[in-house]
Amino acid sequence: MKITQKSALEGIAFQTNLLGLSASVEAASEGGNEAGFATAAAELQHLARAAKKTASLLEESAPQVPPPAGASGP
């Protein structure tokens, strides 16, 4: 299986989202006594969305980038 930049970023986004969900669950189980978990959860979920968006932007822009001079085919 070939790992591309897009698939790597999607994997990072997925794992980061899981970390954010885990932090959300931990914050909920603390009953609001631990604001750090809630803050971490929000930031992790923001990071996951940013990674997913970056993966999409890479996919959209890749066909527009010309191959390097002198490069042979795939």
mmCIF file as gemmi writes it, N, C-alpha and C atoms, coordinates in Angstrom:
data_model
loop_
_atom_site.group_PDB
_atom_site.id
_atom_site.type_symbol
_atom_site.label_atom_id
_atom_site.label_alt_id
_atom_site.label_comp_id
_atom_site.label_asym_id
_atom_site.label_entity_id
_atom_site.label_seq_id
_atom_site.pdbx_PDB_ins_code
_atom_site.Cartn_x
_atom_site.Cartn_y
_atom_site.Cartn_z
_atom_site.occupancy
_atom_site.B_iso_or_equiv
_atom_site.pdbx_formal_charge
_atom_site.auth_seq_id
_atom_site.auth_asym_id
_atom_site.pdbx_PDB_model_num
ATOM 1 N N . MET Axp A 1 ? 0.845 -1.185 0 1 0 ? 1 A 1
ATOM 2 C CA . MET Axp A 1 ? 0 0 0 1 0 ? 1 A 1
ATOM 3 C C . MET Axp A 1 ? 0.882 1.238 0 1 0 ? 1 A 1
ATOM 4 N N . LYS Axp A 2 ? 0.603 2.127 -0.922 1 0 ? 2 A 1
ATOM 5 C CA . LYS Axp A 2 ? 1.368 3.359 -1.028 1 0 ? 2 A 1
ATOM 6 C C . LYS Axp A 2 ? 0.789 4.405 -0.077 1 0 ? 2 A 1
ATOM 7 N N . ILE Axp A 3 ? 1.643 4.971 0.745 1 0 ? 3 A 1
ATOM 8 C CA . ILE Axp A 3 ? 1.205 6.02 1.667 1 0 ? 3 A 1
ATOM 9 C C . ILE Axp A 3 ? 1.493 7.363 1.022 1 0 ? 3 A 1
ATOM 10 N N . THR Axp A 4 ? 0.46 8.151 0.849 1 0 ? 4 A 1
ATOM 11 C CA . THR Axp A 4 ? 0.601 9.474 0.264 1 0 ? 4 A 1
ATOM 12 C C . THR Axp A 4 ? 0.529 10.53 1.368 1 0 ? 4 A 1
ATOM 13 N N . GLN Axp A 5 ? 0.882 11.742 0.997 1 0 ? 5 A 1
ATOM 14 C CA . GLN Axp A 5 ? 0.767 12.84 1.966 1 0 ? 5 A 1
ATOM 15 C C . GLN Axp A 5 ? -0.671 12.975 2.437 1 0 ? 5 A 1
ATOM 16 N N . LYS Axp A 6 ? -1.61 12.822 1.498 1 0 ? 6 A 1
ATOM 17 C CA . LYS Axp A 6 ? -3.023 12.97 1.852 1 0 ? 6 A 1
ATOM 18 C C . LYS Axp A 6 ? -3.445 11.884 2.831 1 0 ? 6 A 1
ATOM 19 N N . SER Axp A 7 ? -3.075 10.632 2.555 1 0 ? 7 A 1
ATOM 20 C CA . SER Axp A 7 ? -3.496 9.56 3.452 1 0 ? 7 A 1
ATOM 21 C C . SER Axp A 7 ? -2.813 9.693 4.811 1 0 ? 7 A 1
ATOM 22 N N . ALA Axp A 8 ? -1.573 10.158 4.822 1 0 ? 8 A 1
ATOM 23 C CA . ALA Axp A 8 ? -0.886 10.364 6.104 1 0 ? 8 A 1
ATOM 24 C C . ALA Axp A 8 ? -1.587 11.444 6.912 1 0 ? 8 A 1
ATOM 25 N N . LEU Axp A 9 ? -1.958 12.54 6.264 1 0 ? 9 A 1
ATOM 26 C CA . LEU Axp A 9 ? -2.664 13.616 6.967 1 0 ? 9 A 1
ATOM 27 C C . LEU Axp A 9 ? -4.048 13.176 7.426 1 0 ? 9 A 1
ATOM 28 N N . GLU Axp A 10 ? -4.716 12.373 6.616 1 0 ? 10 A 1
ATOM 29 C CA . GLU Axp A 10 ? -6.029 11.873 7.038 1 0 ? 10 A 1
ATOM 30 C C . GLU Axp A 10 ? -5.889 10.955 8.251 1 0 ? 10 A 1
ATOM 31 N N . GLY Axp A 11 ? -4.831 10.165 8.284 1 0 ? 11 A 1
ATOM 32 C CA . GLY Axp A 11 ? -4.576 9.308 9.442 1 0 ? 11 A 1
ATOM 33 C C . GLY Axp A 11 ? -4.299 10.12 10.693 1 0 ? 11 A 1
ATOM 34 N N . ILE Axp A 12 ? -3.508 11.182 10.526 1 0 ? 12 A 1
ATOM 35 C CA . ILE Axp A 12 ? -3.217 12.071 11.655 1 0 ? 12 A 1
ATOM 36 C C . ILE Axp A 12 ? -4.499 12.735 12.132 1 0 ? 12 A 1
ATOM 37 N N . ALA Axp A 13 ? -5.329 13.181 11.191 1 0 ? 13 A 1
ATOM 38 C CA . ALA Axp A 13 ? -6.6 13.816 11.555 1 0 ? 13 A 1
ATOM 39 C C . ALA Axp A 13 ? -7.493 12.843 12.317 1 0 ? 13 A 1
ATOM 40 N N . PHE Axp A 14 ? -7.553 11.599 11.855 1 0 ? 14 A 1
ATOM 41 C CA . PHE Axp A 14 ? -8.386 10.595 12.515 1 0 ? 14 A 1
ATOM 42 C C . PHE Axp A 14 ? -7.896 10.332 13.934 1 0 ? 14 A 1
ATOM 43 N N . GLN Axp A 15 ? -6.598 10.119 14.09 1 0 ? 15 A 1
ATOM 44 C CA . GLN Axp A 15 ? -6.049 9.835 15.414 1 0 ? 15 A 1
ATOM 45 C C . GLN Axp A 15 ? -6.177 11.039 16.346 1 0 ? 15 A 1
ATOM 46 N N . THR Axp A 16 ? -5.987 12.23 15.805 1 0 ? 16 A 1
ATOM 47 C CA . THR Axp A 16 ? -6.123 13.441 16.613 1 0 ? 16 A 1
ATOM 48 C C . THR Axp A 16 ? -7.561 13.618 17.065 1 0 ? 16 A 1
ATOM 49 N N . ASN Axp A 17 ? -8.496 13.296 16.175 1 0 ? 17 A 1
ATOM 50 C CA . ASN Axp A 17 ? -9.904 13.384 16.54 1 0 ? 17 A 1
ATOM 51 C C . ASN Axp A 17 ? -10.226 12.395 17.659 1 0 ? 17 A 1
ATOM 52 N N . LEU Axp A 18 ? -9.663 11.187 17.59 1 0 ? 18 A 1
ATOM 53 C CA . LEU Axp A 18 ? -9.869 10.214 18.666 1 0 ? 18 A 1
ATOM 54 C C . LEU Axp A 18 ? -9.316 10.735 19.988 1 0 ? 18 A 1
ATOM 55 N N . LEU Axp A 19 ? -8.148 11.36 19.951 1 0 ? 19 A 1
ATOM 56 C CA . LEU Axp A 19 ? -7.587 11.947 21.176 1 0 ? 19 A 1
ATOM 57 C C . LEU Axp A 19 ? -8.505 13.034 21.728 1 0 ? 19 A 1
ATOM 58 N N . GLY Axp A 20 ? -9.055 13.855 20.816 1 0 ? 20 A 1
ATOM 59 C CA . GLY Axp A 20 ? -9.976 14.903 21.243 1 0 ? 20 A 1
ATOM 60 C C . GLY Axp A 20 ? -11.234 14.335 21.875 1 0 ? 20 A 1
ATOM 61 N N . LEU Axp A 21 ? -11.759 13.267 21.275 1 0 ? 21 A 1
ATOM 62 C CA . LEU Axp A 21 ? -12.945 12.627 21.848 1 0 ? 21 A 1
ATOM 63 C C . LEU Axp A 21 ? -12.635 12.028 23.214 1 0 ? 21 A 1
ATOM 64 N N . SER Axp A 22 ? -11.474 11.419 23.342 1 0 ? 22 A 1
ATOM 65 C CA . SER Axp A 22 ? -11.06 10.854 24.622 1 0 ? 22 A 1
ATOM 66 C C . SER Axp A 22 ? -10.944 11.947 25.69 1 0 ? 22 A 1
ATOM 67 N N . ALA Axp A 23 ? -10.359 13.074 25.315 1 0 ? 23 A 1
ATOM 68 C CA . ALA Axp A 23 ? -10.244 14.189 26.256 1 0 ? 23 A 1
ATOM 69 C C . ALA Axp A 23 ? -11.624 14.729 26.627 1 0 ? 23 A 1
ATOM 70 N N . SER Axp A 24 ? -12.548 14.733 25.666 1 0 ? 24 A 1
ATOM 71 C CA . SER Axp A 24 ? -13.92 15.183 25.952 1 0 ? 24 A 1
ATOM 72 C C . SER Axp A 24 ? -14.597 14.263 26.967 1 0 ? 24 A 1
ATOM 73 N N . VAL Axp A 25 ? -14.415 12.956 26.775 1 0 ? 25 A 1
ATOM 74 C CA . VAL Axp A 25 ? -14.99 11.991 27.707 1 0 ? 25 A 1
ATOM 75 C C . VAL Axp A 25 ? -14.384 12.181 29.096 1 0 ? 25 A 1
ATOM 76 N N . GLU Axp A 26 ? -13.081 12.38 29.144 1 0 ? 26 A 1
ATOM 77 C CA . GLU Axp A 26 ? -12.408 12.585 30.431 1 0 ? 26 A 1
ATOM 78 C C . GLU Axp A 26 ? -12.91 13.862 31.105 1 0 ? 26 A 1
ATOM 79 N N . ALA Axp A 27 ? -13.086 14.926 30.312 1 0 ? 27 A 1
ATOM 80 C CA . ALA Axp A 27 ? -13.602 16.183 30.871 1 0 ? 27 A 1
ATOM 81 C C . ALA Axp A 27 ? -15.009 15.988 31.427 1 0 ? 27 A 1
ATOM 82 N N . ALA Axp A 28 ? -15.828 15.236 30.71 1 0 ? 28 A 1
ATOM 83 C CA . ALA Axp A 28 ? -17.2 14.986 31.17 1 0 ? 28 A 1
ATOM 84 C C . ALA Axp A 28 ? -17.2 14.147 32.447 1 0 ? 28 A 1
ATOM 85 N N . SER Axp A 29 ? -16.306 13.188 32.531 1 0 ? 29 A 1
ATOM 86 C CA . SER Axp A 29 ? -16.272 12.331 33.721 1 0 ? 29 A 1
ATOM 87 C C . SER Axp A 29 ? -15.755 13.085 34.945 1 0 ? 29 A 1
ATOM 88 N N . GLU Axp A 30 ? -15.009 14.153 34.705 1 0 ? 30 A 1
ATOM 89 C CA . GLU Axp A 30 ? -14.511 14.977 35.809 1 0 ? 30 A 1
ATOM 90 C C . GLU Axp A 30 ? -15.59 15.925 36.328 1 0 ? 30 A 1
ATOM 91 N N . GLY Axp A 31 ? -16.693 16.01 35.615 1 0 ? 31 A 1
ATOM 92 C CA . GLY Axp A 31 ? -17.805 16.849 36.057 1 0 ? 31 A 1
ATOM 93 C C . GLY Axp A 31 ? -17.506 18.333 36.011 1 0 ? 31 A 1
ATOM 94 N N . GLY Axp A 32 ? -16.653 18.737 35.108 1 0 ? 32 A 1
ATOM 95 C CA . GLY Axp A 32 ? -16.338 20.155 34.973 1 0 ? 32 A 1
ATOM 96 C C . GLY Axp A 32 ? -15.288 20.647 35.936 1 0 ? 32 A 1
ATOM 97 N N . ASN Axp A 33 ? -14.72 19.755 36.753 1 0 ? 33 A 1
ATOM 98 C CA . ASN Axp A 33 ? -13.693 20.161 37.709 1 0 ? 33 A 1
ATOM 99 C C . ASN Axp A 33 ? -12.322 20.324 37.065 1 0 ? 33 A 1
ATOM 100 N N . GLU Axp A 34 ? -12.169 19.79 35.877 1 0 ? 34 A 1
ATOM 101 C CA . GLU Axp A 34 ? -10.872 19.836 35.216 1 0 ? 34 A 1
ATOM 102 C C . GLU Axp A 34 ? -11.007 20.534 33.865 1 0 ? 34 A 1
ATOM 103 N N . ALA Axp A 35 ? -10.823 21.85 33.854 1 0 ? 35 A 1
ATOM 104 C CA . ALA Axp A 35 ? -10.969 22.628 32.627 1 0 ? 35 A 1
ATOM 105 C C . ALA Axp A 35 ? -9.885 22.278 31.611 1 0 ? 35 A 1
ATOM 106 N N . GLY Axp A 36 ? -8.763 21.748 32.07 1 0 ? 36 A 1
ATOM 107 C CA . GLY Axp A 36 ? -7.667 21.411 31.165 1 0 ? 36 A 1
ATOM 108 C C . GLY Axp A 36 ? -8.062 20.373 30.134 1 0 ? 36 A 1
ATOM 109 N N . PHE Axp A 37 ? -8.833 19.365 30.529 1 0 ? 37 A 1
ATOM 110 C CA . PHE Axp A 37 ? -9.268 18.34 29.585 1 0 ? 37 A 1
ATOM 111 C C . PHE Axp A 37 ? -10.195 18.932 28.537 1 0 ? 37 A 1
ATOM 112 N N . ALA Axp A 38 ? -11.089 19.799 28.956 1 0 ? 38 A 1
ATOM 113 C CA . ALA Axp A 38 ? -12.018 20.42 28.01 1 0 ? 38 A 1
ATOM 114 C C . ALA Axp A 38 ? -11.264 21.292 27.008 1 0 ? 38 A 1
ATOM 115 N N . THR Axp A 39 ? -10.288 22.03 27.479 1 0 ? 39 A 1
ATOM 116 C CA . THR Axp A 39 ? -9.48 22.879 26.6 1 0 ? 39 A 1
ATOM 117 C C . THR Axp A 39 ? -8.681 22.022 25.635 1 0 ? 39 A 1
ATOM 118 N N . ALA Axp A 40 ? -8.061 20.956 26.147 1 0 ? 40 A 1
ATOM 119 C CA . ALA Axp A 40 ? -7.29 20.052 25.293 1 0 ? 40 A 1
ATOM 120 C C . ALA Axp A 40 ? -8.19 19.407 24.25 1 0 ? 40 A 1
ATOM 121 N N . ALA Axp A 41 ? -9.388 19.005 24.642 1 0 ? 41 A 1
ATOM 122 C CA . ALA Axp A 41 ? -10.318 18.377 23.704 1 0 ? 41 A 1
ATOM 123 C C . ALA Axp A 41 ? -10.664 19.338 22.574 1 0 ? 41 A 1
ATOM 124 N N . ALA Axp A 42 ? -10.966 20.573 22.91 1 0 ? 42 A 1
ATOM 125 C CA . ALA Axp A 42 ? -11.319 21.557 21.891 1 0 ? 42 A 1
ATOM 126 C C . ALA Axp A 42 ? -10.155 21.802 20.933 1 0 ? 42 A 1
ATOM 127 N N . GLU Axp A 43 ? -8.951 21.92 21.474 1 0 ? 43 A 1
ATOM 128 C CA . GLU Axp A 43 ? -7.782 22.165 20.629 1 0 ? 43 A 1
ATOM 129 C C . GLU Axp A 43 ? -7.465 20.96 19.747 1 0 ? 43 A 1
ATOM 130 N N . LEU Axp A 44 ? -7.591 19.745 20.288 1 0 ? 44 A 1
ATOM 131 C CA . LEU Axp A 44 ? -7.338 18.549 19.491 1 0 ? 44 A 1
ATOM 132 C C . LEU Axp A 44 ? -8.351 18.414 18.362 1 0 ? 44 A 1
ATOM 133 N N . GLN Axp A 45 ? -9.591 18.71 18.632 1 0 ? 45 A 1
ATOM 134 C CA . GLN Axp A 45 ? -10.611 18.631 17.588 1 0 ? 45 A 1
ATOM 135 C C . GLN Axp A 45 ? -10.379 19.698 16.518 1 0 ? 45 A 1
ATOM 136 N N . HIS Axp A 46 ? -9.925 20.879 16.94 1 0 ? 46 A 1
ATOM 137 C CA . HIS Axp A 46 ? -9.576 21.93 15.979 1 0 ? 46 A 1
ATOM 138 C C . HIS Axp A 46 ? -8.406 21.464 15.105 1 0 ? 46 A 1
ATOM 139 N N . LEU Axp A 47 ? -7.396 20.864 15.711 1 0 ? 47 A 1
ATOM 140 C CA . LEU Axp A 47 ? -6.242 20.361 14.974 1 0 ? 47 A 1
ATOM 141 C C . LEU Axp A 47 ? -6.649 19.264 13.994 1 0 ? 47 A 1
ATOM 142 N N . ALA Axp A 48 ? -7.549 18.393 14.402 1 0 ? 48 A 1
ATOM 143 C CA . ALA Axp A 48 ? -8.023 17.328 13.515 1 0 ? 48 A 1
ATOM 144 C C . ALA Axp A 48 ? -8.732 17.91 12.293 1 0 ? 48 A 1
ATOM 145 N N . ARG Axp A 49 ? -9.571 18.922 12.514 1 0 ? 49 A 1
ATOM 146 C CA . ARG Axp A 49 ? -10.254 19.56 11.38 1 0 ? 49 A 1
ATOM 147 C C . ARG Axp A 49 ? -9.25 20.232 10.449 1 0 ? 49 A 1
ATOM 148 N N . ALA Axp A 50 ? -8.225 20.867 11.016 1 0 ? 50 A 1
ATOM 149 C CA . ALA Axp A 50 ? -7.209 21.533 10.199 1 0 ? 50 A 1
ATOM 150 C C . ALA Axp A 50 ? -6.412 20.516 9.375 1 0 ? 50 A 1
ATOM 151 N N . ALA Axp A 51 ? -6.079 19.38 9.961 1 0 ? 51 A 1
ATOM 152 C CA . ALA Axp A 51 ? -5.346 18.345 9.229 1 0 ? 51 A 1
ATOM 153 C C . ALA Axp A 51 ? -6.194 17.785 8.1 1 0 ? 51 A 1
ATOM 154 N N . LYS Axp A 52 ? -7.47 17.564 8.357 1 0 ? 52 A 1
ATOM 155 C CA . LYS Axp A 52 ? -8.379 17.055 7.326 1 0 ? 52 A 1
ATOM 156 C C . LYS Axp A 52 ? -8.507 18.061 6.184 1 0 ? 52 A 1
ATOM 157 N N . LYS Axp A 53 ? -8.601 19.342 6.528 1 0 ? 53 A 1
ATOM 158 C CA . LYS Axp A 53 ? -8.712 20.384 5.507 1 0 ? 53 A 1
ATOM 159 C C . LYS Axp A 53 ? -7.428 20.448 4.68 1 0 ? 53 A 1
ATOM 160 N N . THR Axp A 54 ? -6.281 20.322 5.336 1 0 ? 54 A 1
ATOM 161 C CA . THR Axp A 54 ? -5.003 20.337 4.629 1 0 ? 54 A 1
ATOM 162 C C . THR Axp A 54 ? -4.912 19.166 3.66 1 0 ? 54 A 1
ATOM 163 N N . ALA Axp A 55 ? -5.373 17.99 4.083 1 0 ? 55 A 1
ATOM 164 C CA . ALA Axp A 55 ? -5.378 16.824 3.202 1 0 ? 55 A 1
ATOM 165 C C . ALA Axp A 55 ? -6.237 17.088 1.961 1 0 ? 55 A 1
ATOM 166 N N . SER Axp A 56 ? -7.376 17.703 2.155 1 0 ? 56 A 1
ATOM 167 C CA . SER Axp A 56 ? -8.257 18.021 1.026 1 0 ? 56 A 1
ATOM 168 C C . SER Axp A 56 ? -7.606 19.039 0.093 1 0 ? 56 A 1
ATOM 169 N N . LEU Axp A 57 ? -6.953 20.041 0.667 1 0 ? 57 A 1
ATOM 170 C CA . LEU Axp A 57 ? -6.271 21.047 -0.152 1 0 ? 57 A 1
ATOM 171 C C . LEU Axp A 57 ? -5.136 20.427 -0.958 1 0 ? 57 A 1
ATOM 172 N N . LEU Axp A 58 ? -4.406 19.488 -0.355 1 0 ? 58 A 1
ATOM 173 C CA . LEU Axp A 58 ? -3.35 18.788 -1.085 1 0 ? 58 A 1
ATOM 174 C C . LEU Axp A 58 ? -3.926 18.025 -2.272 1 0 ? 58 A 1
ATOM 175 N N . GLU Axp A 59 ? -5.025 17.34 -2.038 1 0 ? 59 A 1
ATOM 176 C CA . GLU Axp A 59 ? -5.651 16.564 -3.102 1 0 ? 59 A 1
ATOM 177 C C . GLU Axp A 59 ? -6.118 17.475 -4.238 1 0 ? 59 A 1
ATOM 178 N N . GLU Axp A 60 ? -6.663 18.631 -3.896 1 0 ? 60 A 1
ATOM 179 C CA . GLU Axp A 60 ? -7.154 19.563 -4.905 1 0 ? 60 A 1
ATOM 180 C C . GLU Axp A 60 ? -6.018 20.203 -5.696 1 0 ? 60 A 1
ATOM 181 N N . SER Axp A 61 ? -4.913 20.513 -5.029 1 0 ? 61 A 1
ATOM 182 C CA . SER Axp A 61 ? -3.836 21.245 -5.688 1 0 ? 61 A 1
ATOM 183 C C . SER Axp A 61 ? -2.819 20.347 -6.389 1 0 ? 61 A 1
ATOM 184 N N . ALA Axp A 62 ? -2.755 19.084 -6.043 1 0 ? 62 A 1
ATOM 185 C CA . ALA Axp A 62 ? -1.758 18.182 -6.633 1 0 ? 62 A 1
ATOM 186 C C . ALA Axp A 62 ? -1.822 18.143 -8.156 1 0 ? 62 A 1
ATOM 187 N N . PRO Axp A 63 ? -3.013 18.044 -8.766 1 0 ? 63 A 1
ATOM 188 C CA . PRO Axp A 63 ? -3.04 18.006 -10.234 1 0 ? 63 A 1
ATOM 189 C C . PRO Axp A 63 ? -2.556 19.304 -10.886 1 0 ? 63 A 1
ATOM 190 N N . GLN Axp A 64 ? -2.529 20.388 -10.149 1 0 ? 64 A 1
ATOM 191 C CA . GLN Axp A 64 ? -2.137 21.681 -10.701 1 0 ? 64 A 1
ATOM 192 C C . GLN Axp A 64 ? -0.629 21.903 -10.661 1 0 ? 64 A 1
ATOM 193 N N . VAL Axp A 65 ? 0.098 21.057 -9.925 1 0 ? 65 A 1
ATOM 194 C CA . VAL Axp A 65 ? 1.539 21.234 -9.8 1 0 ? 65 A 1
ATOM 195 C C . VAL Axp A 65 ? 2.223 20.471 -10.929 1 0 ? 65 A 1
ATOM 196 N N . PRO Axp A 66 ? 3.018 21.184 -11.753 1 0 ? 66 A 1
ATOM 197 C CA . PRO Axp A 66 ? 3.695 20.496 -12.846 1 0 ? 66 A 1
ATOM 198 C C . PRO Axp A 66 ? 4.841 19.623 -12.319 1 0 ? 66 A 1
ATOM 199 N N . PRO Axp A 67 ? 5.176 18.551 -13.028 1 0 ? 67 A 1
ATOM 200 C CA . PRO Axp A 67 ? 6.291 17.709 -12.584 1 0 ? 67 A 1
ATOM 201 C C . PRO Axp A 67 ? 7.605 18.488 -12.692 1 0 ? 67 A 1
ATOM 202 N N . PRO Axp A 68 ? 8.603 18.119 -11.895 1 0 ? 68 A 1
ATOM 203 C CA . PRO Axp A 68 ? 9.889 18.799 -11.973 1 0 ? 68 A 1
ATOM 204 C C . PRO Axp A 68 ? 10.522 18.609 -13.344 1 0 ? 68 A 1
ATOM 205 N N . ALA Axp A 69 ? 11.327 19.556 -13.741 1 0 ? 69 A 1
ATOM 206 C CA . ALA Axp A 69 ? 11.998 19.475 -15.048 1 0 ? 69 A 1
ATOM 207 C C . ALA Axp A 69 ? 12.881 18.23 -15.086 1 0 ? 69 A 1
ATOM 208 N N . GLY Axp A 70 ? 12.781 17.492 -16.152 1 0 ? 70 A 1
ATOM 209 C CA . GLY Axp A 70 ? 13.61 16.312 -16.334 1 0 ? 70 A 1
ATOM 210 C C . GLY Axp A 70 ? 13.086 15.082 -15.614 1 0 ? 70 A 1
ATOM 211 N N . ALA Axp A 71 ? 11.937 15.178 -14.986 1 0 ? 71 A 1
ATOM 212 C CA . ALA Axp A 71 ? 11.386 14.022 -14.264 1 0 ? 71 A 1
ATOM 213 C C . ALA Axp A 71 ? 10.775 13.056 -15.265 1 0 ? 71 A 1
ATOM 214 N N . SER Axp A 72 ? 10.984 11.783 -15.001 1 0 ? 72 A 1
ATOM 215 C CA . SER Axp A 72 ? 10.36 10.772 -15.854 1 0 ? 72 A 1
ATOM 216 C C . SER Axp A 72 ? 8.997 10.423 -15.303 1 0 ? 72 A 1
ATOM 217 N N . GLY Axp A 73 ? 8.243 9.63 -16.014 1 0 ? 73 A 1
ATOM 218 C CA . GLY Axp A 73 ? 6.896 9.243 -15.59 1 0 ? 73 A 1
ATOM 219 C C . GLY Axp A 73 ? 6.893 8.415 -14.334 1 0 ? 73 A 1
ATOM 220 N N . PRO Axp A 74 ? 5.694 8.088 -13.813 1 0 ? 74 A 1
ATOM 221 C CA . PRO Axp A 74 ? 5.549 7.354 -12.544 1 0 ? 74 A 1
ATOM 222 C C . PRO Axp A 74 ? 6.111 5.995 -12.541 1 0 ? 74 A 1
